[in-house]
C-alpha cells in the first residue's frame, strides 16, 4: 500500500473538474494507493522520471518513490494541457 500525497496545486486542479470526472480521477488515485501501475506510462523529456495514469480525458502525472512507498501527484489536468 502506498501513501499518496496531493499538493495544494494538484488539489485545486482537481476541484475545477466536473463531478463525474472527479469520481473517475479519485478511483484512479485509489488504484495508485493500492499499487496498480500496470497500465501507467513512463514519461520522457522534461518529465523524465515521472509517470502518468489515464483517467478518461484527464491525466494524473505523479512521481513514485519506491524506497519509502510514497506517490506525489504533480498535476491533474485535461490531456490537451497536462504536458
PDB file of N, CA, C and O in Angstrom, chain B, residues numbered from 101:
ATOM      1  N   UNK B 101       0.848  -1.181   0.000  1.00  0.00           N
ATOM      2  CA  UNK B 101       0.000   0.000   0.000  1.00  0.00           C
ATOM      3  C   UNK B 101       0.890   1.240   0.000  1.00  0.00           C
ATOM      4  O   UNK B 101       1.849   1.324   0.768  1.00  0.00           O
ATOM      5  N   UNK B 102       0.574   2.181  -0.846  1.00  0.00           N
ATOM      6  CA  UNK B 102       1.328   3.418  -0.982  1.00  0.00           C
ATOM      7  C   UNK B 102       0.586   4.565  -0.319  1.00  0.00           C
ATOM      8  O   UNK B 102      -0.635   4.529  -0.165  1.00  0.00           O
ATOM      9  N   UNK B 103       1.332   5.568   0.066  1.00  0.00           N
ATOM     10  CA  UNK B 103       0.741   6.805   0.576  1.00  0.00           C
ATOM     11  C   UNK B 103       0.751   7.798  -0.576  1.00  0.00           C
ATOM     12  O   UNK B 103       1.802   8.043  -1.167  1.00  0.00           O
ATOM     13  N   UNK B 104      -0.392   8.369  -0.902  1.00  0.00           N
ATOM     14  CA  UNK B 104      -0.499   9.340  -1.979  1.00  0.00           C
ATOM     15  C   UNK B 104      -0.571  10.746  -1.387  1.00  0.00           C
ATOM     16  O   UNK B 104      -1.427  11.034  -0.551  1.00  0.00           O
ATOM     17  N   UNK B 105       0.323  11.603  -1.825  1.00  0.00           N
ATOM     18  CA  UNK B 105       0.349  12.994  -1.377  1.00  0.00           C
ATOM     19  C   UNK B 105      -0.204  13.859  -2.499  1.00  0.00           C
ATOM     20  O   UNK B 105       0.273  13.801  -3.633  1.00  0.00           O
ATOM     21  N   UNK B 106      -1.214  14.664  -2.176  1.00  0.00           N
ATOM     22  CA  UNK B 106      -1.810  15.560  -3.166  1.00  0.00           C
ATOM     23  C   UNK B 106      -1.479  16.991  -2.754  1.00  0.00           C
ATOM     24  O   UNK B 106      -2.077  17.520  -1.817  1.00  0.00           O
ATOM     25  N   UNK B 107      -0.528  17.621  -3.447  1.00  0.00           N
ATOM     26  CA  UNK B 107      -0.188  19.017  -3.120  1.00  0.00           C
ATOM     27  C   UNK B 107      -1.374  19.943  -3.397  1.00  0.00           C
ATOM     28  O   UNK B 107      -2.294  19.594  -4.137  1.00  0.00           O
ATOM     29  N   UNK B 108      -1.332  21.111  -2.796  1.00  0.00           N
ATOM     30  CA  UNK B 108      -2.415  22.081  -2.914  1.00  0.00           C
ATOM     31  C   UNK B 108      -2.707  22.440  -4.372  1.00  0.00           C
ATOM     32  O   UNK B 108      -3.872  22.572  -4.747  1.00  0.00           O
ATOM     33  N   UNK B 109      -1.668  22.601  -5.201  1.00  0.00           N
ATOM     34  CA  UNK B 109      -1.852  22.968  -6.616  1.00  0.00           C
ATOM     35  C   UNK B 109      -2.602  21.869  -7.372  1.00  0.00           C
ATOM     36  O   UNK B 109      -3.492  22.164  -8.169  1.00  0.00           O
ATOM     37  N   UNK B 110      -2.249  20.609  -7.126  1.00  0.00           N
ATOM     38  CA  UNK B 110      -2.933  19.499  -7.797  1.00  0.00           C
ATOM     39  C   UNK B 110      -4.373  19.388  -7.301  1.00  0.00           C
ATOM     40  O   UNK B 110      -5.274  19.069  -8.076  1.00  0.00           O
ATOM     41  N   UNK B 111      -4.591  19.649  -6.017  1.00  0.00           N
ATOM     42  CA  UNK B 111      -5.945  19.586  -5.474  1.00  0.00           C
ATOM     43  C   UNK B 111      -6.830  20.666  -6.088  1.00  0.00           C
ATOM     44  O   UNK B 111      -8.008  20.423  -6.353  1.00  0.00           O
ATOM     45  N   UNK B 112      -6.277  21.853  -6.316  1.00  0.00           N
ATOM     46  CA  UNK B 112      -7.038  22.935  -6.944  1.00  0.00           C
ATOM     47  C   UNK B 112      -7.418  22.561  -8.380  1.00  0.00           C
ATOM     48  O   UNK B 112      -8.526  22.860  -8.825  1.00  0.00           O
ATOM     49  N   UNK B 113      -6.504  21.909  -9.105  1.00  0.00           N
ATOM     50  CA  UNK B 113      -6.815  21.449 -10.457  1.00  0.00           C
ATOM     51  C   UNK B 113      -7.943  20.431 -10.421  1.00  0.00           C
ATOM     52  O   UNK B 113      -8.820  20.430 -11.284  1.00  0.00           O
ATOM     53  N   UNK B 114      -7.913  19.567  -9.417  1.00  0.00           N
ATOM     54  CA  UNK B 114      -8.947  18.548  -9.276  1.00  0.00           C
ATOM     55  C   UNK B 114     -10.309  19.165  -8.989  1.00  0.00           C
ATOM     56  O   UNK B 114     -11.329  18.667  -9.465  1.00  0.00           O
ATOM     57  N   UNK B 115     -10.332  20.244  -8.214  1.00  0.00           N
ATOM     58  CA  UNK B 115     -11.590  20.916  -7.893  1.00  0.00           C
ATOM     59  C   UNK B 115     -12.260  21.528  -9.124  1.00  0.00           C
ATOM     60  O   UNK B 115     -13.482  21.680  -9.147  1.00  0.00           O
ATOM     61  N   UNK B 116     -11.477  21.880 -10.147  1.00  0.00           N
ATOM     62  CA  UNK B 116     -12.013  22.507 -11.350  1.00  0.00           C
ATOM     63  C   UNK B 116     -12.690  21.511 -12.296  1.00  0.00           C
ATOM     64  O   UNK B 116     -13.407  21.914 -13.212  1.00  0.00           O
ATOM     65  N   UNK B 117     -12.467  20.227 -12.078  1.00  0.00           N
ATOM     66  CA  UNK B 117     -13.013  19.184 -12.948  1.00  0.00           C
ATOM     67  C   UNK B 117     -14.463  18.904 -12.555  1.00  0.00           C
ATOM     68  O   UNK B 117     -14.824  18.991 -11.382  1.00  0.00           O
ATOM     69  N   UNK B 118     -15.293  18.565 -13.555  1.00  0.00           N
ATOM     70  CA  UNK B 118     -16.695  18.246 -13.261  1.00  0.00           C
ATOM     71  C   UNK B 118     -16.782  16.988 -12.390  1.00  0.00           C
ATOM     72  O   UNK B 118     -15.852  16.182 -12.359  1.00  0.00           O
ATOM     73  N   UNK B 119     -17.908  16.829 -11.682  1.00  0.00           N
ATOM     74  CA  UNK B 119     -18.032  15.792 -10.651  1.00  0.00           C
ATOM     75  C   UNK B 119     -17.897  14.371 -11.200  1.00  0.00           C
ATOM     76  O   UNK B 119     -17.348  13.502 -10.522  1.00  0.00           O
ATOM     77  N   UNK B 120     -18.382  14.123 -12.400  1.00  0.00           N
ATOM     78  CA  UNK B 120     -18.286  12.773 -12.966  1.00  0.00           C
ATOM     79  C   UNK B 120     -16.823  12.390 -13.195  1.00  0.00           C
ATOM     80  O   UNK B 120     -16.412  11.275 -12.873  1.00  0.00           O
ATOM     81  N   UNK B 121     -16.046  13.313 -13.749  1.00  0.00           N
ATOM     82  CA  UNK B 121     -14.630  13.036 -13.965  1.00  0.00           C
ATOM     83  C   UNK B 121     -13.843  13.048 -12.663  1.00  0.00           C
ATOM     84  O   UNK B 121     -12.829  12.359 -12.549  1.00  0.00           O
ATOM     85  N   UNK B 122     -14.296  13.825 -11.674  1.00  0.00           N
ATOM     86  CA  UNK B 122     -13.644  13.798 -10.358  1.00  0.00           C
ATOM     87  C   UNK B 122     -13.730  12.397  -9.764  1.00  0.00           C
ATOM     88  O   UNK B 122     -12.751  11.896  -9.212  1.00  0.00           O
ATOM     89  N   UNK B 123     -14.887  11.767  -9.874  1.00  0.00           N
ATOM     90  CA  UNK B 123     -15.053  10.411  -9.347  1.00  0.00           C
ATOM     91  C   UNK B 123     -14.102   9.439 -10.034  1.00  0.00           C
ATOM     92  O   UNK B 123     -13.519   8.567  -9.390  1.00  0.00           O
ATOM     93  N   UNK B 124     -13.949   9.595 -11.354  1.00  0.00           N
ATOM     94  CA  UNK B 124     -13.038   8.739 -12.105  1.00  0.00           C
ATOM     95  C   UNK B 124     -11.594   8.958 -11.653  1.00  0.00           C
ATOM     96  O   UNK B 124     -10.844   8.000 -11.469  1.00  0.00           O
ATOM     97  N   UNK B 125     -11.211  10.218 -11.475  1.00  0.00           N
ATOM     98  CA  UNK B 125      -9.851  10.531 -11.022  1.00  0.00           C
ATOM     99  C   UNK B 125      -9.617   9.980  -9.626  1.00  0.00           C
ATOM    100  O   UNK B 125      -8.554   9.421  -9.356  1.00  0.00           O
ATOM    101  N   UNK B 126     -10.593  10.127  -8.732  1.00  0.00           N
ATOM    102  CA  UNK B 126     -10.445   9.579  -7.379  1.00  0.00           C
ATOM    103  C   UNK B 126     -10.287   8.061  -7.396  1.00  0.00           C
ATOM    104  O   UNK B 126      -9.517   7.510  -6.610  1.00  0.00           O
ATOM    105  N   UNK B 127     -11.014   7.382  -8.289  1.00  0.00           N
ATOM    106  CA  UNK B 127     -10.870   5.927  -8.374  1.00  0.00           C
ATOM    107  C   UNK B 127      -9.466   5.556  -8.854  1.00  0.00           C
ATOM    108  O   UNK B 127      -8.905   4.553  -8.411  1.00  0.00           O
ATOM    109  N   UNK B 128      -8.898   6.356  -9.755  1.00  0.00           N
ATOM    110  CA  UNK B 128      -7.537   6.102 -10.229  1.00  0.00           C
ATOM    111  C   UNK B 128      -6.513   6.403  -9.138  1.00  0.00           C
ATOM    112  O   UNK B 128      -5.484   5.732  -9.050  1.00  0.00           O
ATOM    113  N   UNK B 129      -6.789   7.404  -8.309  1.00  0.00           N
ATOM    114  CA  UNK B 129      -5.901   7.693  -7.175  1.00  0.00           C
ATOM    115  C   UNK B 129      -5.927   6.522  -6.186  1.00  0.00           C
ATOM    116  O   UNK B 129      -4.895   6.169  -5.615  1.00  0.00           O
ATOM    117  N   UNK B 130      -7.097   5.925  -5.987  1.00  0.00           N
ATOM    118  CA  UNK B 130      -7.187   4.736  -5.130  1.00  0.00           C
ATOM    119  C   UNK B 130      -6.381   3.582  -5.725  1.00  0.00           C
ATOM    120  O   UNK B 130      -5.759   2.814  -4.991  1.00  0.00           O
ATOM    121  N   UNK B 131      -6.393   3.459  -7.074  1.00  0.00           N
ATOM    122  CA  UNK B 131      -5.558   2.444  -7.727  1.00  0.00           C
ATOM    123  C   UNK B 131      -4.089   2.684  -7.410  1.00  0.00           C
ATOM    124  O   UNK B 131      -3.339   1.739  -7.164  1.00  0.00           O
ATOM    125  N   UNK B 132      -3.675   3.959  -7.417  1.00  0.00           N
ATOM    126  CA  UNK B 132      -2.289   4.278  -7.076  1.00  0.00           C
ATOM    127  C   UNK B 132      -1.973   3.865  -5.644  1.00  0.00           C
ATOM    128  O   UNK B 132      -0.912   3.301  -5.378  1.00  0.00           O
ATOM    129  N   UNK B 133      -2.897   4.145  -4.716  1.00  0.00           N
ATOM    130  CA  UNK B 133      -2.688   3.752  -3.311  1.00  0.00           C
ATOM    131  C   UNK B 133      -2.510   2.249  -3.180  1.00  0.00           C
ATOM    132  O   UNK B 133      -1.733   1.777  -2.351  1.00  0.00           O
ATOM    133  N   UNK B 134      -3.241   1.495  -4.009  1.00  0.00           N
ATOM    134  CA  UNK B 134      -3.194   0.036  -3.941  1.00  0.00           C
ATOM    135  C   UNK B 134      -2.062  -0.565  -4.767  1.00  0.00           C
ATOM    136  O   UNK B 134      -1.905  -1.785  -4.808  1.00  0.00           O
ATOM    137  N   UNK B 135      -1.268   0.289  -5.429  1.00  0.00           N
ATOM    138  CA  UNK B 135      -0.110  -0.200  -6.169  1.00  0.00           C
ATOM    139  C   UNK B 135      -0.422  -0.743  -7.544  1.00  0.00           C
ATOM    140  O   UNK B 135       0.328  -1.579  -8.049  1.00  0.00           O
ATOM    141  N   UNK B 136      -1.505  -0.300  -8.174  1.00  0.00           N
ATOM    142  CA  UNK B 136      -1.861  -0.766  -9.513  1.00  0.00           C
ATOM    143  C   UNK B 136      -1.261   0.185 -10.553  1.00  0.00           C
ATOM    144  O   UNK B 136      -1.848   1.218 -10.876  1.00  0.00           O
ATOM    145  N   UNK B 137      -0.077  -0.182 -11.076  1.00  0.00           N
ATOM    146  CA  UNK B 137       0.658   0.667 -12.004  1.00  0.00           C
ATOM    147  C   UNK B 137       0.803   0.047 -13.389  1.00  0.00           C
ATOM    148  O   UNK B 137       1.487   0.625 -14.234  1.00  0.00           O
ATOM    149  N   UNK B 138       0.192  -1.096 -13.658  1.00  0.00           N
ATOM    150  CA  UNK B 138       0.448  -1.871 -14.876  1.00  0.00           C
ATOM    151  C   UNK B 138       0.230  -1.076 -16.161  1.00  0.00           C
ATOM    152  O   UNK B 138       1.005  -1.225 -17.106  1.00  0.00           O
ATOM    153  N   UNK B 139      -0.789  -0.248 -16.220  1.00  0.00           N
ATOM    154  CA  UNK B 139      -1.106   0.464 -17.454  1.00  0.00           C
ATOM    155  C   UNK B 139      -0.514   1.872 -17.502  1.00  0.00           C
ATOM    156  O   UNK B 139      -0.762   2.611 -18.455  1.00  0.00           O
ATOM    157  N   UNK B 140       0.251   2.246 -16.506  1.00  0.00           N
ATOM    158  CA  UNK B 140       0.813   3.593 -16.449  1.00  0.00           C
ATOM    159  C   UNK B 140       2.021   3.711 -17.382  1.00  0.00           C
ATOM    160  O   UNK B 140       2.733   2.739 -17.632  1.00  0.00           O
ATOM    161  N   UNK B 141       2.227   4.914 -17.881  1.00  0.00           N
ATOM    162  CA  UNK B 141       3.292   5.169 -18.841  1.00  0.00           C
ATOM    163  C   UNK B 141       4.402   5.992 -18.188  1.00  0.00           C
ATOM    164  O   UNK B 141       4.136   6.934 -17.442  1.00  0.00           O
ATOM    165  N   UNK B 142       5.649   5.621 -18.482  1.00  0.00           N
ATOM    166  CA  UNK B 142       6.796   6.402 -18.021  1.00  0.00           C
ATOM    167  C   UNK B 142       6.953   7.580 -18.973  1.00  0.00           C
ATOM    168  O   UNK B 142       6.959   7.399 -20.191  1.00  0.00           O
ATOM    169  N   UNK B 143       7.078   8.781 -18.427  1.00  0.00           N
ATOM    170  CA  UNK B 143       7.197   9.975 -19.263  1.00  0.00           C
ATOM    171  C   UNK B 143       8.653  10.241 -19.626  1.00  0.00           C
ATOM    172  O   UNK B 143       9.577   9.835 -18.921  1.00  0.00           O
ATOM    173  N   UNK B 144       8.827  10.931 -20.743  1.00  0.00           N
ATOM    174  CA  UNK B 144      10.166  11.249 -21.247  1.00  0.00           C
ATOM    175  C   UNK B 144      10.347  12.762 -21.310  1.00  0.00           C
ATOM    176  O   UNK B 144       9.448  13.520 -20.948  1.00  0.00           O
ATOM    177  N   UNK B 145      11.507  13.188 -21.769  1.00  0.00           N
ATOM    178  CA  UNK B 145      11.773  14.613 -21.950  1.00  0.00           C
ATOM    179  C   UNK B 145      11.870  15.346 -20.630  1.00  0.00           C
ATOM    180  O   UNK B 145      12.512  14.876 -19.691  1.00  0.00           O
ATOM    181  N   UNK B 146      11.220  16.517 -20.562  1.00  0.00           N
ATOM    182  CA  UNK B 146      11.327  17.325 -19.342  1.00  0.00           C
ATOM    183  C   UNK B 146      10.614  16.683 -18.154  1.00  0.00           C
ATOM    184  O   UNK B 146      10.823  17.103 -17.015  1.00  0.00           O
ATOM    185  N   UNK B 147       9.782  15.677 -18.396  1.00  0.00           N
ATOM    186  CA  UNK B 147       9.076  14.975 -17.323  1.00  0.00           C
ATOM    187  C   UNK B 147       9.713  13.618 -17.015  1.00  0.00           C
ATOM    188  O   UNK B 147       9.070  12.749 -16.427  1.00  0.00           O
ATOM    189  N   UNK B 148      10.959  13.439 -17.406  1.00  0.00           N
ATOM    190  CA  UNK B 148      11.656  12.175 -17.198  1.00  0.00           C
ATOM    191  C   UNK B 148      11.645  11.784 -15.722  1.00  0.00           C
ATOM    192  O   UNK B 148      11.903  12.614 -14.850  1.00  0.00           O
ATOM    193  N   UNK B 149      11.349  10.530 -15.456  1.00  0.00           N
ATOM    194  CA  UNK B 149      11.298  10.036 -14.085  1.00  0.00           C
ATOM    195  C   UNK B 149       9.911  10.071 -13.481  1.00  0.00           C
ATOM    196  O   UNK B 149       9.696   9.553 -12.385  1.00  0.00           O
ATOM    197  N   UNK B 150       8.964  10.680 -14.186  1.00  0.00           N
ATOM    198  CA  UNK B 150       7.582  10.747 -13.711  1.00  0.00           C
ATOM    199  C   UNK B 150       6.733   9.763 -14.499  1.00  0.00           C
ATOM    200  O   UNK B 150       7.151   9.253 -15.538  1.00  0.00           O
ATOM    201  N   UNK B 151       5.548   9.507 -13.996  1.00  0.00           N
ATOM    202  CA  UNK B 151       4.625   8.577 -14.633  1.00  0.00           C
ATOM    203  C   UNK B 151       3.302   9.278 -14.882  1.00  0.00           C
ATOM    204  O   UNK B 151       3.012  10.321 -14.295  1.00  0.00           O
ATOM    205  N   UNK B 152       2.499   8.685 -15.767  1.00  0.00           N
ATOM    206  CA  UNK B 152       1.160   9.221 -15.968  1.00  0.00           C
ATOM    207  C   UNK B 152       0.154   8.088 -15.951  1.00  0.00           C
ATOM    208  O   UNK B 152       0.406   6.996 -16.459  1.00  0.00           O
ATOM    209  N   UNK B 153      -0.988   8.375 -15.356  1.00  0.00           N
ATOM    210  CA  UNK B 153      -2.110   7.435 -15.295  1.00  0.00           C
ATOM    211  C   UNK B 153      -3.270   8.089 -16.014  1.00  0.00           C
ATOM    212  O   UNK B 153      -3.581   9.256 -15.775  1.00  0.00           O
ATOM    213  N   UNK B 154      -3.912   7.336 -16.897  1.00  0.00           N
ATOM    214  CA  UNK B 154      -5.068   7.842 -17.632  1.00  0.00           C
ATOM    215  C   UNK B 154      -6.320   7.748 -16.778  1.00  0.00           C
ATOM    216  O   UNK B 154      -6.542   6.765 -16.071  1.00  0.00           O
ATOM    217  N   UNK B 155      -7.135   8.795 -16.861  1.00  0.00           N
ATOM    218  CA  UNK B 155      -8.439   8.819 -16.184  1.00  0.00           C
ATOM    219  C   UNK B 155      -9.409   9.479 -17.156  1.00  0.00           C
ATOM    220  O   UNK B 155      -9.740  10.656 -17.012  1.00  0.00           O
ATOM    221  N   UNK B 156      -9.864   8.713 -18.148  1.00  0.00           N
ATOM    222  CA  UNK B 156     -10.724   9.268 -19.191  1.00  0.00           C
ATOM    223  C   UNK B 156      -9.938  10.263 -20.017  1.00  0.00           C
ATOM    224  O   UNK B 156      -8.871   9.932 -20.534  1.00  0.00           O
ATOM    225  N   UNK B 157     -10.451  11.486 -20.150  1.00  0.00           N
ATOM    226  CA  UNK B 157      -9.757  12.544 -20.888  1.00  0.00           C
ATOM    227  C   UNK B 157      -8.752  13.286 -20.022  1.00  0.00           C
ATOM    228  O   UNK B 157      -8.131  14.244 -20.483  1.00  0.00           O
ATOM    229  N   UNK B 158      -8.584  12.866 -18.789  1.00  0.00           N
ATOM    230  CA  UNK B 158      -7.667  13.532 -17.864  1.00  0.00           C
ATOM    231  C   UNK B 158      -6.461  12.650 -17.615  1.00  0.00           C
ATOM    232  O   UNK B 158      -6.519  11.432 -17.782  1.00  0.00           O
ATOM    233  N   UNK B 159      -5.366  13.278 -17.215  1.00  0.00           N
ATOM    234  CA  UNK B 159      -4.141  12.569 -16.914  1.00  0.00           C
ATOM    235  C   UNK B 159      -3.675  12.955 -15.518  1.00  0.00           C
ATOM    236  O   UNK B 159      -3.752  14.116 -15.116  1.00  0.00           O
ATOM    237  N   UNK B 160      -3.193  11.961 -14.795  1.00  0.00           N
ATOM    238  CA  UNK B 160      -2.618  12.175 -13.471  1.00  0.00           C
ATOM    239  C   UNK B 160      -1.112  11.965 -13.620  1.00  0.00           C
ATOM    240  O   UNK B 160      -0.663  10.856 -13.906  1.00  0.00           O
ATOM    241  N   UNK B 161      -0.346  13.016 -13.429  1.00  0.00           N
ATOM    242  CA  UNK B 161       1.104  12.922 -13.512  1.00  0.00           C
ATOM    243  C   UNK B 161       1.625  12.804 -12.087  1.00  0.00           C
ATOM    244  O   UNK B 161       1.295  13.615 -11.221  1.00  0.00           O
ATOM    245  N   UNK B 162       2.450  11.775 -11.857  1.00  0.00           N
ATOM    246  CA  UNK B 162       2.916  11.534 -10.493  1.00  0.00           C
ATOM    247  C   UNK B 162       4.359  11.067 -10.467  1.00  0.00           C
ATOM    248  O   UNK B 162       4.921  10.651 -11.479  1.00  0.00           O
ATOM    249  N   UNK B 163       4.937  11.148  -9.287  1.00  0.00           N
ATOM    250  CA  UNK B 163       6.301  10.728  -9.022  1.00  0.00           C
ATOM    251  C   UNK B 163       6.237   9.614  -7.982  1.00  0.00           C
ATOM    252  O   UNK B 163       5.656   9.789  -6.911  1.00  0.00           O
ATOM    253  N   UNK B 164       6.831   8.479  -8.300  1.00  0.00           N
ATOM    254  CA  UNK B 164       6.796   7.324  -7.397  1.00  0.00           C
ATOM    255  C   UNK B 164       8.169   7.158  -6.751  1.00  0.00           C
ATOM    256  O   UNK B 164       9.187   7.081  -7.440  1.00  0.00           O
ATOM    257  N   UNK B 165       8.181   7.105  -5.431  1.00  0.00           N
ATOM    258  CA  UNK B 165       9.419   6.920  -4.682  1.00  0.00           C
ATOM    259  C   UNK B 165       9.365   5.542  -4.025  1.00  0.00           C
ATOM    260  O   UNK B 165       8.755   5.373  -2.969  1.00  0.00           O
ATOM    261  N   UNK B 166      10.005   4.564  -4.654  1.00  0.00           N
ATOM    262  CA  UNK B 166       9.919   3.173  -4.211  1.00  0.00           C
ATOM    263  C   UNK B 166      10.439   2.931  -2.800  1.00  0.00           C
ATOM    264  O   UNK B 166       9.876   2.125  -2.059  1.00  0.00           O
ATOM    265  N   UNK B 167      11.506   3.620  -2.427  1.00  0.00           N
ATOM    266  CA  UNK B 167      12.137   3.343  -1.140  1.00  0.00           C
ATOM    267  C   UNK B 167      11.198   3.556   0.042  1.00  0.00           C
ATOM    268  O   UNK B 167      11.225   2.792   1.007  1.00  0.00           O
ATOM    269  N   UNK B 168      10.373   4.588  -0.033  1.00  0.00           N
ATOM    270  CA  UNK B 168       9.524   4.893   1.105  1.00  0.00           C
ATOM    271  C   UNK B 168       8.031   4.753   0.800  1.00  0.00           C
ATOM    272  O   UNK B 168       7.186   5.155   1.600  1.00  0.00           O
ATOM    273  N   UNK B 169       7.712   4.175  -0.378  1.00  0.00           N
ATOM    274  CA  UNK B 169       6.328   3.908  -0.772  1.00  0.00           C
ATOM    275  C   UNK B 169       5.447   5.152  -0.726  1.00  0.00           C
ATOM    276  O   UNK B 169       4.358   5.137  -0.150  1.00  0.00           O
ATOM    277  N   UNK B 170       5.936   6.232  -1.342  1.00  0.00           N
ATOM    278  CA  UNK B 170       5.194   7.487  -1.401  1.00  0.00           C
ATOM    279  C   UNK B 170       4.981   7.863  -2.863  1.00  0.00           C
ATOM    280  O   UNK B 170       5.898   7.765  -3.679  1.00  0.00           O
ATOM    281  N   UNK B 171       3.777   8.289  -3.181  1.00  0.00           N
ATOM    282  CA  UNK B 171       3.467   8.788  -4.514  1.00  0.00           C
ATOM    283  C   UNK B 171       3.033  10.233  -4.362  1.00  0.00           C
ATOM    284  O   UNK B 171       2.101  10.530  -3.614  1.00  0.00           O
ATOM    285  N   UNK B 172       3.702  11.130  -5.066  1.00  0.00           N
ATOM    286  CA  UNK B 172       3.354  12.545  -5.033  1.00  0.00           C
ATOM    287  C   UNK B 172       2.709  12.919  -6.354  1.00  0.00           C
ATOM    288  O   UNK B 172       3.325  12.782  -7.411  1.00  0.00           O
ATOM    289  N   UNK B 173       1.476  13.389  -6.297  1.00  0.00           N
ATOM    290  CA  UNK B 173       0.799  13.827  -7.512  1.00  0.00           C
ATOM    291  C   UNK B 173       1.382  15.172  -7.925  1.00  0.00           C
ATOM    292  O   UNK B 173       1.497  16.087  -7.109  1.00  0.00           O
ATOM    293  N   UNK B 174       1.745  15.282  -9.186  1.00  0.00           N
ATOM    294  CA  UNK B 174       2.331  16.506  -9.699  1.00  0.00           C
ATOM    295  C   UNK B 174       1.260  17.371 -10.347  1.00  0.00           C
ATOM    296  O   UNK B 174       1.212  18.582 -10.128  1.00  0.00           O
ATOM    297  N   UNK B 175       0.406  16.746 -11.144  1.00  0.00           N
ATOM    298  CA  UNK B 175      -0.571  17.515 -11.907  1.00  0.00           C
ATOM    299  C   UNK B 175      -1.758  16.637 -12.260  1.00  0.00           C
ATOM    300  O   UNK B 175      -1.599  15.445 -12.521  1.00  0.00           O
ATOM    301  N   UNK B 176      -2.950  17.225 -12.268  1.00  0.00           N
ATOM    302  CA  UNK B 176      -4.163  16.573 -12.733  1.00  0.00           C
ATOM    303  C   UNK B 176      -4.799  17.557 -13.699  1.00  0.00           C
ATOM    304  O   UNK B 176      -5.262  18.624 -13.294  1.00  0.00           O
ATOM    305  N   UNK B 177      -4.823  17.198 -14.981  1.00  0.00           N
ATOM    306  CA  UNK B 177      -5.348  18.136 -15.968  1.00  0.00           C
ATOM    307  C   UNK B 177      -5.850  17.389 -17.190  1.00  0.00           C
ATOM    308  O   UNK B 177      -5.580  16.200 -17.361  1.00  0.00           O
ATOM    309  N   UNK B 178      -6.589  18.105 -18.043  1.00  0.00           N
ATOM    310  CA  UNK B 178      -7.086  17.536 -19.292  1.00  0.00           C
ATOM    311  C   UNK B 178      -5.900  17.145 -20.155  1.00  0.00           C
ATOM    312  O   UNK B 178      -4.840  17.767 -20.084  1.00  0.00           O
ATOM    313  N   UNK B 179      -6.076  16.135 -20.954  1.00  0.00           N
ATOM    314  CA  UNK B 179      -4.948  15.616 -21.745  1.00  0.00           C
ATOM    315  C   UNK B 179      -4.385  16.642 -22.722  1.00  0.00           C
ATOM    316  O   UNK B 179      -3.226  16.529 -23.122  1.00  0.00           O
ATOM    317  N   UNK B 180      -5.180  17.649 -23.120  1.00  0.00           N
ATOM    318  CA  UNK B 180      -4.695  18.683 -24.036  1.00  0.00           C
ATOM    319  C   UNK B 180      -3.704  19.632 -23.363  1.00  0.00           C
ATOM    320  O   UNK B 180      -2.870  20.235 -24.038  1.00  0.00           O
ATOM    321  N   UNK B 181      -3.789  19.766 -22.057  1.00  0.00           N
ATOM    322  CA  UNK B 181      -2.970  20.775 -21.393  1.00  0.00           C
ATOM    323  C   UNK B 181      -2.054  20.241 -20.296  1.00  0.00           C
ATOM    324  O   UNK B 181      -1.372  21.026 -19.638  1.00  0.00           O
ATOM    325  N   UNK B 182      -2.021  18.942 -20.084  1.00  0.00           N
ATOM    326  CA  UNK B 182      -1.283  18.391 -18.950  1.00  0.00           C
ATOM    327  C   UNK B 182       0.237  18.458 -19.127  1.00  0.00           C
ATOM    328  O   UNK B 182       0.959  18.611 -18.142  1.00  0.00           O
ATOM    329  N   UNK B 183       0.732  18.346 -20.356  1.00  0.00           N
ATOM    330  CA  UNK B 183       2.175  18.322 -20.567  1.00  0.00           C
ATOM    331  C   UNK B 183       2.650  19.701 -20.944  1.00  0.00           C
ATOM    332  O   UNK B 183       3.843  19.904 -21.168  1.00  0.00           O
TER     333      UNK B 183
END
